[in-house]
């Protein structure tokens, strides 16, 4: 029997949220999901990816994430906001991303809307985190079926984003975004990533 090195638990010994079932999802779950994000480029990345995921599996989006980063200029909203019709046409021919005209156009439109938010609030980070009072909401769910698809906070975020010209920002998408960037921590209490101290 082979002994494991000290301090390196085997992956199968860790209890995770049940949705993390494959290598890519496990890595994302273990290192990113629910971790607070305050970088504007990464916040924009998750807005784009969560919008792209609508109607698809998150595994599909994770498998294309590297391609998205290349296609969308490292998710620099200032650059993406300048994408023109020719760039849109090239993106529609890029098999490395979800080739949906509305979703791609949404990413460009949302980048333009971010520039206005940055001028008004100083940063996308400051604007978005106001919906949770600037601090992560740490929930205590025991079962996956208890985790909501939307909340009053995601409703408020969705409504305000749409008022500001954003698209693909329904409340369910906004809540998934909030989970991804750590505005809410929805790891189950049985998960090794659940915070032990508040």
Secondary structure, DSSP 4 states (H G I P E B T S, - for coil): -PPPPTT---GGGS---TT--SHHHHHHHHHTTT-----HHHHHHHHHHHHHHTTS-HHHHHHHHHHHHHHTGGG-HHHHTT--HHHHHHHHT-TTS---HHHHHHHHHHHHHHHHHHHHHSSHHHHHHGGGTTS-EE---SSGGGS-S--HHHHHHHHHHHHTT--S--HHHHHHHHHHTTSEE---TTSTTS-S--
